[in-house]
Amino acid sequence: MSPHPLHARRGSANPLLLLGGISVAVLISMLAILYWVSQNPNPSTAGSGDRNSAPLTIFCAAGLRYPLDEIAQKYTAVYGRPISIQYGGSNTMLSQLAVGKNADLYIAADDSYTQLALDRGLVRERFPIASQRPVIVVRKNDPPKVSTVSDLTDKGISYALGDPQATAVGKKTKIALERNGLWNPLMTGATVITPTVNEIAAAVELGSVDAGIVWDSTGAQYPDLQIIHDPRLDTESASIEAAVTEFADNPSAALHFARFLASADRGLSIFNAQGFNVVNGDRWAENPQLTFYVGAVNRRAIENAVNQFAEREGVTVNTVYNGCGILTAQMRSMYANSPADFPDSFMACDTFYMRKVDDLFLDAVNVSDTDIVLVVKKGNPKNISGLPDLTRPGIRVALGQPRQCTIGALSKKLLVAEGLYDSLKQSGNIVTETTSSSLLLPNIITGAADAVLAYRSDAAAVNTEIEILPIDSELAKAVQPYGIAKNSSAKRLSARLFDSISAAKSDFIKNGFGWQLVDGERPSIRELEQEAKKNQPSINAAAP
C-alpha cells in the first residue's frame, strides 16, 4: 500500500490522491513480480519455454527407485517441472515403451536394454550413470552359511532370483552362470522368481527367503543385508544408462533433466551417496555452452547437424571455422595463457593437424575423407592435364598457405613427393596462398587463377563453373578426425555433439565426402584423473 495512507474525507475523493495511490500500488506489484522472476529460473534458459508446466514421464528400472525419487524431488524443487516415474523391470519397461510410446526418458539397469531401444528406434541420446554387479545378499542378523552361488543349491537354502525375461539382474546372472553350467540348477531350485530386483532384496530382508541375488548397489541400499561377492558373478557388470526417447513431447526439457541426472555435482552425487559406482559426468550447467573448433572444409557437411543439436539440447554451440593451422596455433596459445577459453572439441581438416595438438585431446576418431583435386576453369582453357602443367610458363596457381591451413600443408607434401614443389615456387606461377580451403575456389571462378589444388568437397559446391581433374596419388586425400579436449568440463555433451554429427552421414556424402567412421565408434571421453567418489560434491536443492 501507499506509504502515505489516504484519510477518509467528506464528499467526493480527491482524484490526484486516488491516482497517486493507484500508481504506488502498481509500482509495488511490478517490483514484486520482478523479484519473483529474479528468484526463479528463467524458463527460456532450460531449453523449454513451458518447462514448468507439463510433467516429464520416465520409465525406470525398479532398482533405481531410491536415487531417482530423490533426484526428481530435488529437480522439481529447483525448476518447478513435475516428474512422473513408473518403475518396473528393465525389459518390462522397454516393452511398455515400445507399445505405448508414452515416456520422455527410459532408464535401464543395463545398457544392453538402451542399446536395444536405440536399435528399435525408440530412443536417441544416451547418458551413462553408473556400473553395478550381481551379488548374493543375506540377512546380517541371521546369515546362512553362504559364500558362493553353489551354496544356494547345495545347502538347501531358500533364495530369490530376478526373472531374466524381465529384469537386468536376472539377465546378467543368467549370462554369468550359464558359461559354467550353474544357471539351470540355480533357476530350477529358486524359491521365488521376481519381476524386479527390489522385491528380491525385500524378500530377504523380511525373512521370506534366506538369500537372493541382487545388484551390489541394491544391497547397499538395505542396511540390514550383508553382501557376498562371488567371482563368477563379478564377471558380468552392468552399466546403468538413461536415454531420451524419440517420443518426448519436449526434447529440450527431457534433455535438461537428463543432464541434471547425469551431472557429477547433481544426480550422480546422489547415486554415489547411495552406493553406486558412478561414472565421471559433466559438471552441471544451467545453460551449457560448447566451443567447437572446426577446419573450414567441414562446414557444409556439419553445419546443419550442429544447429539441430543445439536446438534439440537447448544449448549454445560456439562454432569457430578457420584454417587448421590458424586454429591449432590459437589453441596452443590458449592452453598456455587462457586455458578456460580452450575449445571443448576439434574437428580437423586432416589428421595432420590433429596430430599437432594430440597431447591436448583425448583419442580422436576419423569421421570422413575427401580427395585433393586439381581444379580449373570450365572448359579447361589452359589445357591443364596434371600437376606437372602447373610449372608451365604463364599458368597462374592458387594454393593454400602451408602453415595456416590443412589444404596448404597437404598440397605442399603432395607437390614435394611429386618433385614439383621447388620448381613451382621458382617459376613464380603461385599468385596467391590462402589461409583457408574455402578461399581457393573463388580464384578460379573470378579468373584470378588458372588452377588450384582444392578439396573435392569444396569443388562439388561449384561444379557447374569448374572442372575437376583427379590426382592419382595416395597423398591426395584428407581425413577428418573429431576429438574431445582433455580439459573440457563438458566431455559427455561434446560426445553427444559428435553423435549428432555422425548421424549426418548423408550430409557428408551429398557434399562430396567419403565416410570413414565405423558403426558404433566414438571419440574417447575417458577421464585422465579420477576424482575420489567420496569427495564428489553433494547436491544443493536450493541453488539452480
C-alpha positions in Angstrom: 0.0 0.0 0.0 1.0 3.7 -0.2 3.4 4.9 2.4 1.0 7.8 2.9 -2.4 6.3 3.6 -5.5 8.2 2.4 -7.7 9.6 5.2 -11.5 9.5 4.9 -13.0 12.8 3.8 -16.5 14.1 3.3 -17.7 14.4 -0.2 -16.0 13.1 -3.3 -12.5 11.6 -3.2 -9.5 13.7 -4.4 -8.7 12.4 -7.9 -5.0 13.3 -7.5 -4.7 11.3 -4.3 -6.6 8.3 -5.9 -4.3 8.4 -8.9 -1.2 8.5 -6.7 -2.4 5.6 -4.6 -3.1 3.5 -7.7 0.4 4.4 -9.2 2.1 3.3 -6.0 0.2 0.1 -5.9 1.0 -0.7 -9.5 4.7 0.0 -8.8 4.8 -2.3 -5.8 3.1 -5.1 -7.8 5.7 -4.7 -10.6 8.6 -4.8 -8.1 7.1 -7.9 -6.6 6.9 -9.6 -10.0 10.4 -8.6 -10.9 11.7 -10.0 -7.5 9.8 -13.3 -8.1 11.3 -13.6 -11.6 14.8 -13.0 -10.3 14.4 -15.7 -7.7 13.2 -18.4 -10.1 15.0 -20.0 -13.0 14.3 -18.4 -16.4 12.2 -20.9 -18.4 13.9 -19.9 -21.6 17.3 -21.0 -20.3 16.5 -24.6 -19.8 15.7 -25.3 -23.4 11.9 -25.1 -23.0 9.5 -22.2 -22.8 6.9 -24.3 -20.9 9.4 -26.1 -18.6 7.3 -25.6 -15.5 4.0 -27.0 -17.0 3.7 -30.5 -18.4 5.4 -33.2 -16.3 8.1 -35.4 -17.7 7.3 -39.1 -17.8 10.1 -41.6 -17.0 10.1 -45.4 -17.3 12.8 -46.6 -14.9 14.3 -49.8 -13.7 12.9 -50.6 -10.2 16.3 -51.0 -8.6 17.0 -47.3 -9.1 13.9 -46.1 -7.3 15.6 -44.6 -4.2 18.1 -42.3 -6.0 15.6 -41.4 -8.8 12.9 -40.4 -6.4 15.4 -38.1 -4.6 16.8 -36.7 -7.8 13.4 -36.0 -9.2 12.2 -34.3 -6.0 15.3 -32.0 -5.9 14.9 -31.2 -9.6 11.3 -30.2 -9.2 12.1 -28.1 -6.2 14.6 -26.1 -8.2 13.0 -26.0 -11.6 9.3 -26.5 -11.0 8.6 -29.2 -13.6 6.9 -32.3 -12.0 8.4 -35.7 -12.7 6.2 -38.8 -13.1 8.2 -42.1 -12.8 7.0 -45.6 -13.5 9.1 -48.4 -12.1 9.5 -52.0 -13.3 12.0 -54.5 -14.6 14.2 -53.0 -17.3 12.8 -55.3 -20.0 9.3 -54.8 -18.8 9.7 -51.0 -19.1 11.3 -51.4 -22.5 8.3 -53.4 -23.7 5.9 -50.8 -22.3 7.8 -48.1 -24.1 7.7 -49.9 -27.4 3.9 -50.4 -27.1 2.8 -47.2 -25.6 5.4 -44.8 -26.9 4.4 -42.6 -24.0 7.6 -41.7 -22.0 10.1 -38.9 -22.2 13.0 -40.9 -20.8 13.9 -44.5 -20.3 16.4 -45.6 -17.6 17.6 -49.1 -17.6 19.7 -51.1 -15.1 21.9 -52.3 -18.0 22.9 -50.5 -21.2 22.1 -53.6 -23.3 18.4 -52.5 -23.0 19.1 -48.9 -24.0 21.1 -50.2 -27.0 18.2 -52.4 -27.9 15.9 -49.4 -27.6 18.2 -47.4 -29.9 18.3 -50.2 -32.4 14.5 -50.3 -32.4 14.3 -46.5 -33.0 12.8 -45.9 -29.5 15.5 -43.6 -28.0 18.1 -41.2 -29.2 20.6 -39.5 -26.7 22.1 -41.8 -24.0 23.5 -40.8 -20.6 25.8 -43.2 -18.7 25.1 -43.2 -15.0 26.9 -45.9 -13.1 28.0 -49.5 -13.1 26.9 -52.4 -10.9 27.4 -56.2 -10.4 25.3 -59.1 -9.3 26.0 -60.2 -5.7 24.5 -62.5 -3.1 22.6 -60.9 -0.2 21.7 -62.5 3.2 20.4 -61.0 6.5 23.1 -59.6 8.7 21.4 -60.7 12.0 20.8 -64.3 10.9 23.0 -65.1 7.9 23.0 -68.6 6.5 26.4 -70.2 5.7 26.7 -68.9 2.1 29.9 -67.9 0.4 29.3 -68.8 -3.3 26.4 -69.3 -5.7 26.9 -73.1 -5.4 26.0 -72.9 -1.7 22.5 -71.8 -2.7 21.7 -75.1 -4.4 23.9 -77.4 -2.3 22.8 -76.4 1.2 19.1 -76.4 0.9 18.8 -72.6 1.3 15.7 -70.8 0.1 16.5 -68.0 -2.3 15.1 -65.5 -4.7 16.2 -64.6 -8.3 15.2 -62.0 -10.8 13.3 -63.1 -13.8 15.8 -63.0 -16.7 13.0 -62.1 -19.1 12.0 -59.0 -17.1 15.0 -57.8 -15.0 18.5 -56.8 -15.9 19.9 -58.5 -12.8 18.2 -61.8 -13.8 19.6 -61.5 -17.3 23.2 -60.7 -16.1 23.0 -63.5 -13.5 22.0 -66.0 -16.2 24.8 -64.8 -18.6 27.4 -65.1 -15.8 26.4 -68.6 -14.7 25.5 -70.2 -18.0 29.1 -70.5 -19.0 30.0 -72.8 -16.1 26.7 -74.8 -16.0 25.4 -73.3 -12.8 22.4 -71.4 -14.2 19.9 -74.2 -14.9 20.1 -75.8 -11.4 20.1 -72.4 -9.8 16.9 -71.4 -11.7 15.2 -74.7 -11.0 15.8 -74.5 -7.3 14.8 -70.9 -6.8 12.1 -70.4 -4.2 10.9 -67.1 -5.7 11.3 -65.6 -9.2 10.6 -61.9 -9.1 9.9 -59.2 -11.8 12.0 -56.6 -10.0 15.3 -56.5 -8.1 13.8 -54.6 -5.1 11.4 -57.5 -4.5 14.4 -59.8 -4.1 16.0 -57.6 -1.5 12.7 -57.0 0.3 12.1 -60.8 0.5 15.5 -61.4 2.0 15.1 -58.5 4.4 11.7 -59.7 5.6 12.9 -63.3 6.0 10.7 -64.7 3.3 13.8 -66.3 1.8 17.3 -66.8 3.2 19.2 -65.3 0.3 18.9 -63.6 -3.1 21.0 -62.3 -6.0 20.7 -58.6 -6.5 22.9 -55.7 -7.7 25.7 -54.6 -5.3 24.1 -51.1 -5.5 20.8 -52.6 -4.4 22.3 -54.4 -1.5 24.0 -51.2 -0.3 20.5 -49.5 0.0 19.4 -52.1 2.5 21.3 -51.7 5.8 20.1 -55.0 7.2 21.5 -57.0 4.4 25.0 -58.4 4.0 26.7 -58.5 0.6 28.6 -61.6 -0.5 30.7 -61.4 -3.7 31.2 -64.5 -5.9 33.9 -64.0 -8.6 31.7 -65.9 -11.0 29.1 -63.1 -10.7 31.7 -60.4 -10.8 32.4 -61.1 -14.5 29.1 -59.6 -15.6 29.0 -55.9 -14.7 26.1 -53.8 -15.9 26.1 -50.1 -17.0 23.1 -48.1 -15.8 22.1 -45.7 -18.6 19.3 -43.1 -19.2 18.0 -42.3 -22.7 15.8 -39.6 -24.1 13.1 -41.2 -26.2 12.1 -40.4 -29.7 8.6 -39.6 -28.4 9.5 -36.9 -26.0 6.9 -34.1 -26.3 9.6 -31.6 -25.3 13.0 -33.0 -26.1 14.9 -30.0 -24.7 13.1 -30.3 -21.3 13.8 -34.0 -21.3 17.5 -33.4 -22.1 17.7 -30.7 -19.4 16.6 -33.3 -16.8 18.8 -35.9 -18.2 21.8 -33.6 -18.0 20.8 -32.9 -14.3 20.5 -36.6 -13.7 23.9 -37.4 -15.2 25.9 -34.4 -13.8 28.7 -35.1 -11.4 27.5 -32.5 -8.9 23.8 -33.2 -9.2 22.3 -36.6 -9.9 25.5 -38.6 -9.8 26.3 -37.3 -6.3 23.1 -38.9 -5.1 23.8 -42.2 -6.8 27.3 -42.1 -5.3 25.9 -41.5 -1.8 23.6 -44.5 -2.2 26.4 -46.9 -3.0 26.5 -46.8 -6.8 29.8 -46.8 -8.7 29.1 -43.7 -10.7 30.8 -42.6 -14.0 32.6 -39.4 -14.4 29.9 -37.0 -15.6 30.0 -33.4 -16.8 29.5 -30.7 -14.1 26.1 -29.2 -14.1 25.4 -26.0 -16.1 22.0 -24.4 -16.4 22.9 -23.0 -19.8 25.7 -25.3 -21.2 27.9 -23.8 -23.8 30.3 -25.7 -26.1 33.2 -24.2 -28.0 33.8 -26.2 -31.2 36.8 -25.6 -33.4 36.3 -26.8 -37.0 38.5 -26.9 -40.0 36.8 -24.9 -42.8 36.4 -27.9 -45.2 33.9 -29.5 -42.8 31.4 -26.6 -42.7 28.9 -27.6 -45.3 28.8 -31.2 -44.0 28.3 -30.5 -40.3 26.6 -27.1 -40.0 23.1 -28.4 -40.2 23.8 -31.2 -37.6 25.4 -28.7 -35.2 22.4 -26.4 -35.4 19.9 -29.2 -34.9 21.9 -30.5 -31.9 21.9 -27.0 -30.3 18.2 -26.6 -30.8 17.2 -30.0 -29.5 19.5 -29.9 -26.5 18.7 -26.3 -25.7 22.4 -25.4 -25.5 24.8 -23.0 -27.2 27.5 -24.2 -29.6 30.1 -21.6 -30.4 31.4 -22.9 -33.6 34.7 -21.4 -35.0 35.5 -22.2 -38.6 39.0 -21.5 -40.0 42.2 -22.9 -41.4 43.5 -25.6 -39.2 47.0 -24.0 -38.9 45.4 -20.9 -37.5 43.1 -22.9 -35.2 45.9 -25.1 -33.8 48.1 -22.0 -33.2 45.3 -20.4 -31.3 44.8 -23.5 -29.2 48.4 -23.6 -28.3 48.3 -20.0 -27.2 45.0 -20.5 -25.3 46.3 -23.6 -23.5 49.3 -21.7 -22.3 47.7 -18.3 -21.5 43.9 -18.8 -21.0 43.0 -22.5 -20.6 39.4 -21.6 -19.7 38.9 -20.5 -23.3 40.2 -23.7 -24.8 37.7 -25.4 -27.1 35.8 -28.5 -26.0 36.2 -30.3 -29.2 38.0 -30.0 -32.5 37.2 -31.4 -36.0 40.2 -31.0 -38.2 40.5 -31.0 -42.0 43.0 -33.8 -41.7 44.8 -35.9 -39.2 47.9 -33.9 -39.9 46.7 -31.0 -37.8 45.0 -33.2 -35.2 48.5 -34.7 -34.5 49.8 -31.1 -33.9 47.6 -30.9 -30.8 47.1 -34.5 -29.9 48.6 -34.0 -26.5 45.7 -31.7 -25.7 42.9 -34.0 -26.8 41.7 -37.5 -26.0 41.8 -40.1 -28.7 40.1 -38.9 -31.8 38.2 -40.9 -34.4 38.2 -40.4 -38.2 34.8 -39.4 -39.5 35.2 -38.7 -43.2 37.6 -38.1 -46.0 37.8 -36.0 -49.2 40.2 -36.1 -52.2 42.6 -33.3 -53.1 41.9 -32.5 -56.7 43.2 -30.1 -59.4 40.5 -27.6 -60.3 40.4 -25.5 -63.5 38.0 -23.1 -65.2 35.0 -24.7 -67.1 36.3 -25.8 -70.5 39.9 -26.0 -69.2 41.1 -23.1 -71.4 44.8 -23.6 -70.5 44.7 -27.4 -71.3 46.0 -28.4 -67.9 46.1 -32.2 -67.6 48.0 -32.8 -64.4 50.3 -31.5 -61.7 53.4 -31.1 -64.0 51.5 -28.5 -66.0 51.4 -26.2 -63.0 55.0 -25.3 -63.7 54.4 -24.2 -67.3 55.1 -20.6 -68.1 52.1 -18.3 -67.5 50.0 -20.8 -65.5 48.6 -18.9 -62.5 48.3 -21.2 -59.5 46.5 -20.6 -56.2 47.5 -22.8 -53.2 46.7 -22.9 -49.5 49.2 -21.4 -47.1 51.1 -24.4 -45.7 51.5 -23.0 -42.2 47.9 -21.8 -41.9 45.6 -24.4 -43.4 45.5 -28.1 -44.0 45.0 -27.9 -47.7 48.2 -25.9 -47.9 50.2 -28.4 -45.8 48.9 -31.4 -47.8 49.3 -29.7 -51.1 53.0 -28.9 -50.3 53.5 -32.5 -49.1 52.0 -33.8 -52.4 54.0 -31.5 -54.6 57.2 -32.3 -52.8 56.5 -36.0 -53.3 56.0 -35.4 -57.0 59.2 -33.5 -57.2 57.4 -30.3 -58.3 57.3 -28.0 -55.3 60.7 -26.3 -55.7 60.2 -25.8 -59.4 56.7 -24.4 -58.9 58.0 -21.9 -56.3 60.8 -20.9 -58.6 58.5 -20.5 -61.6 56.7 -17.6 -60.0 53.4 -19.2 -61.0 51.9 -19.1 -57.5 49.8 -16.0 -57.5 48.2 -16.4 -54.0 48.3 -18.6 -50.9 45.1 -18.5 -49.0 44.6 -19.0 -45.2 41.6 -21.4 -45.7 40.4 -24.0 -48.2 37.2 -22.1 -48.6 39.1 -19.2 -50.2 40.7 -21.2 -53.0 37.8 -21.8 -55.5 36.8 -18.1 -55.8 40.2 -17.6 -57.6 39.1 -19.9 -60.4 35.5 -18.5 -60.6 36.7 -14.9 -60.8 39.6 -15.7 -63.2 42.3 -14.7 -60.7 44.0 -18.1 -61.2 44.1 -20.8 -63.8 44.4 -23.8 -61.5 44.1 -24.5 -57.8 44.7 -27.6 -55.5 41.4 -27.9 -53.6 39.2 -30.4 -51.8 36.7 -32.3 -53.9 34.1 -31.5 -51.3 34.7 -27.8 -51.9 34.7 -28.1 -55.6 31.5 -30.1 -55.6 29.6 -27.0 -54.4 30.5 -25.0 -57.6 30.6 -27.9 -60.0 28.8 -26.0 -62.8 31.6 -23.4 -63.0 34.7 -25.5 -62.8 36.2 -28.8 -64.0 37.8 -31.3 -61.6 40.9 -33.2 -62.5 41.6 -36.2 -60.2 45.1 -36.7 -58.9 46.5 -40.3 -58.8 48.3 -40.3 -55.5 47.8 -41.8 -52.1 48.8 -38.4 -50.7 45.8 -36.7 -52.5 43.4 -37.3 -49.6 42.5 -35.6 -46.4 40.9 -37.5 -43.5 38.7 -35.5 -41.0 39.0 -36.5 -37.3 37.0 -35.4 -34.3 38.5 -35.2 -30.8 37.4 -34.0 -27.4 39.7 -31.8 -25.3 41.3 -33.3 -22.2 40.5 -30.3 -20.1 36.9 -29.9 -21.2 34.3 -29.9 -18.4 31.6 -31.0 -20.9 33.0 -34.2 -22.4 29.7 -36.0 -22.3 28.0 -33.1 -24.1 30.7 -33.0 -26.6 30.3 -36.7 -27.2 26.6 -36.2 -27.9 27.5 -33.4 -30.4 29.7 -36.0 -32.1 26.7 -38.4 -32.2 24.7 -35.7 -33.9 27.4 -35.2 -36.5 27.9 -38.9 -37.0 24.2 -39.3 -37.7 24.5 -36.8 -40.6 26.3 -39.2 -43.0 24.0 -38.2 -45.8 25.1 -34.6 -45.5 28.8 -35.6 -45.9 28.1 -37.8 -48.9 25.9 -35.1 -50.5 28.8 -32.6 -50.1 31.4 -34.8 -51.8 33.0 -36.5 -48.7 33.7 -40.2 -48.3 32.8 -41.9 -45.0 35.4 -43.3 -42.6 33.5 -43.8 -39.4 32.9 -47.4 -38.2 29.4 -48.0 -36.8 29.4 -47.5 -33.1 32.8 -45.9 -33.0 33.1 -42.8 -30.8 35.8 -40.4 -29.6 37.4 -41.2 -26.3 35.8 -39.5 -23.3 37.8 -41.2 -20.5 38.8 -39.0 -17.6 42.6 -38.9 -17.1 42.3 -38.0 -13.4 39.7 -39.9 -11.4 38.0 -38.0 -8.6 37.6 -39.8 -5.4 33.9 -40.7 -5.3 33.6 -39.9 -1.7 34.7 -36.3 -2.4 32.1 -35.6 -5.0 30.1 -32.5 -4.1 26.6 -33.1 -2.8 23.5 -31.6 -4.4 22.1 -28.3 -3.1 18.4 -28.2 -3.9 18.1 -24.5 -3.1 20.5 -23.5 -5.8 20.0 -23.9 -9.6 
